[in-house]
Amino acid sequence: MRSLARICLLSRISRAPVEVGDVDLSQIATASAAEFKLAATARDVRVEIAPSLKTRGDPRLLRLVFDNLLDNAFKFTAGRSPAHIEIGETLEDGRQAFFVRDNGAGFDGRYVHKLFGAFQRLHDVRDYPGTGIGLATVQRIVSRHGGRVWAQGEPDRGATFTFTLSGEGTTARPPVPPERAA
């Protein structure tokens, strides 16, 4: 039943109007991360969220982006202690970009093209349960905002999911070196 609900959500996201306004992504990420940390109290999970992540977009939809990206980050760092999850911003081709980086299971980069398709999985469902809809949802929302999303990862070395939005209204700070997530 959970899969059907997620499919319906993905369909609604495709049709719902995007209500653009000023958005504090640090606040959205903090609220989302707090819910995941509450559910993972037995784990040592360290979440670092850059302050003042500002953009323009639909706050309701951008909350779903962070809910899905953080769901994956918490899920795929389950075997790490401590688990590290970082949320920040960088510049990508001169544009503001946001990222969620973790030190979890990672993935083989040869299969990155499968990540954002509905029901596409790179890990066994017995090891990492889920519906296979989360990243497809992220891709759909980011696309509806005129942006793009991509991922980088390495098996057992973590993953970074980065996205841009067309409505950014601030200038990003200098890029954050990927070594900080290791």
C-alpha positions as CSV (number, residue, x, y, z in Angstrom):
1,M,0.0,0.0,0.0
2,R,2.9,2.4,0.7
3,S,4.1,2.0,-2.9
4,L,0.7,3.0,-4.2
5,A,0.6,6.1,-2.0
6,R,4.1,7.1,-3.2
7,I,3.0,6.6,-6.8
8,C,0.0,8.8,-6.2
9,L,2.2,11.5,-4.6
10,L,4.5,11.4,-7.6
11,S,1.5,11.9,-9.9
12,R,0.2,14.8,-7.9
13,I,3.6,16.5,-7.9
14,S,3.5,16.4,-11.7
15,R,0.2,18.3,-11.8
16,A,0.2,20.6,-8.7
17,P,1.0,24.3,-9.3
18,V,4.5,25.4,-8.2
19,E,4.0,28.3,-5.7
20,V,7.3,30.2,-5.8
21,G,8.4,32.3,-2.9
22,D,11.5,33.0,-0.8
23,V,12.6,29.8,0.9
24,D,14.9,29.1,3.8
25,L,16.3,25.7,2.9
26,S,18.4,25.6,6.1
27,Q,15.2,25.7,8.1
28,I,13.5,23.1,5.9
29,A,16.5,20.8,6.1
30,T,16.7,21.2,9.9
31,A,13.0,20.3,10.4
32,S,13.3,17.3,8.1
33,A,16.6,16.1,9.7
34,A,15.1,16.4,13.2
35,E,12.3,14.0,12.3
36,F,14.8,11.4,10.9
37,K,17.0,11.8,14.0
38,L,14.1,11.3,16.3
39,A,13.4,8.0,14.5
40,A,17.1,7.0,14.8
41,T,17.9,7.8,18.4
42,A,19.9,4.6,18.9
43,R,22.3,5.6,16.1
44,D,25.2,8.1,16.1
45,V,24.2,10.3,13.2
46,R,25.9,13.7,12.8
47,V,24.0,16.1,10.6
48,E,25.7,19.4,9.5
49,I,23.5,21.9,7.9
50,A,25.0,25.1,6.4
51,P,23.3,28.2,7.7
52,S,21.4,30.7,5.5
53,L,20.7,28.4,2.5
54,K,18.3,30.7,0.7
55,T,16.5,30.3,-2.6
56,R,13.2,30.8,-4.4
57,G,10.8,27.9,-4.9
58,D,7.8,26.2,-3.5
59,P,8.5,25.4,0.2
60,R,6.1,22.5,0.3
61,L,7.7,20.8,-2.6
62,L,11.2,21.6,-1.5
63,R,10.4,20.0,1.9
64,L,9.6,16.8,-0.1
65,V,13.0,17.1,-1.8
66,F,14.8,17.1,1.6
67,D,12.5,14.5,3.1
68,N,13.5,12.1,0.2
69,L,17.2,12.9,0.1
70,L,17.5,12.7,3.9
71,D,15.5,9.5,4.0
72,N,18.1,8.0,1.7
73,A,21.0,9.5,3.6
74,F,19.8,8.1,6.9
75,K,18.9,4.7,5.3
76,F,22.2,4.2,3.5
77,T,24.4,5.3,6.5
78,A,22.7,2.7,8.8
79,G,25.9,0.7,8.9
80,R,28.1,3.7,9.8
81,S,29.1,4.9,13.2
82,P,29.3,7.7,13.3
83,A,27.1,8.5,10.3
84,H,27.9,11.9,8.7
85,I,25.3,13.8,6.6
86,E,26.1,17.2,5.3
87,I,23.7,19.7,3.7
88,G,25.2,22.7,2.0
89,E,25.6,24.8,-1.2
90,T,28.2,25.2,-3.9
91,L,28.5,26.7,-7.3
92,E,27.9,24.6,-10.4
93,D,28.6,26.4,-13.7
94,G,28.3,29.7,-11.9
95,R,24.8,28.8,-10.5
96,Q,23.8,28.1,-6.9
97,A,23.5,24.4,-6.2
98,F,22.5,22.6,-3.0
99,F,23.7,19.2,-1.9
100,V,23.1,16.4,0.5
101,R,26.3,14.3,1.2
102,D,26.7,11.2,3.3
103,N,29.3,8.7,4.2
104,G,27.0,5.7,3.6
105,A,26.9,2.7,1.3
106,G,27.4,4.8,-1.8
107,F,26.9,3.3,-5.3
108,D,28.7,2.3,-8.4
109,G,28.9,5.3,-10.7
110,R,28.4,3.1,-13.7
111,Y,24.7,2.9,-12.8
112,V,24.0,6.5,-11.9
113,H,21.6,6.7,-14.9
114,K,19.2,4.4,-13.0
115,L,19.0,6.4,-9.8
116,F,16.2,8.8,-10.7
117,G,13.9,6.4,-12.4
118,A,10.8,5.1,-10.6
119,F,11.3,1.7,-9.1
120,Q,15.0,1.6,-10.0
121,R,17.2,0.3,-7.2
122,L,21.0,-0.2,-7.0
123,H,20.9,-2.0,-3.7
124,D,19.0,-5.1,-2.6
125,V,15.6,-4.2,-1.0
126,R,16.5,-6.7,1.9
127,D,19.5,-4.5,2.8
128,Y,17.9,-1.1,2.2
129,P,14.1,-1.2,2.2
130,G,12.1,1.3,0.2
131,T,9.7,1.9,-2.6
132,G,12.1,3.1,-5.3
133,I,10.1,6.3,-5.8
134,G,12.0,8.8,-3.6
135,L,14.7,9.9,-6.1
136,A,12.1,10.0,-8.9
137,T,10.1,12.3,-6.7
138,V,13.2,14.5,-6.2
139,Q,13.9,14.6,-9.9
140,R,10.3,15.6,-10.7
141,I,10.2,18.4,-8.1
142,V,13.6,19.8,-9.2
143,S,12.6,19.7,-12.8
144,R,9.3,21.5,-12.0
145,H,11.5,24.2,-10.5
146,G,13.5,24.5,-13.8
147,G,16.5,22.9,-12.2
148,R,18.4,19.6,-12.5
149,V,19.6,17.0,-10.0
150,W,22.5,14.6,-10.2
151,A,24.5,12.2,-8.0
152,Q,28.0,11.1,-7.4
153,G,29.0,8.2,-5.3
154,E,31.5,5.4,-4.8
155,P,30.7,2.0,-3.2
156,D,31.3,2.2,0.6
157,R,32.4,5.8,0.4
158,G,29.1,7.6,0.4
159,A,27.1,9.7,-2.0
160,T,26.4,13.3,-2.9
161,F,23.1,14.4,-4.4
162,T,23.2,17.9,-5.9
163,F,20.5,20.0,-7.4
164,T,19.9,23.5,-8.9
165,L,16.7,25.5,-9.1
166,S,15.9,28.2,-11.7
167,G,14.6,30.6,-9.1
168,E,17.6,31.1,-6.9
169,G,17.8,34.6,-5.5
170,T,21.1,34.6,-3.8
171,T,24.7,34.1,-4.7
172,A,26.3,30.9,-3.5
173,R,29.4,30.8,-1.4
174,P,32.6,29.2,-2.8
175,P,32.4,25.5,-3.6
176,V,32.8,23.0,-0.7
177,P,35.6,20.5,-1.3
178,P,34.2,16.9,-1.5
179,E,36.9,15.6,0.9
180,R,35.0,17.2,3.8
181,A,32.4,14.4,3.7
182,A,34.9,11.6,4.0
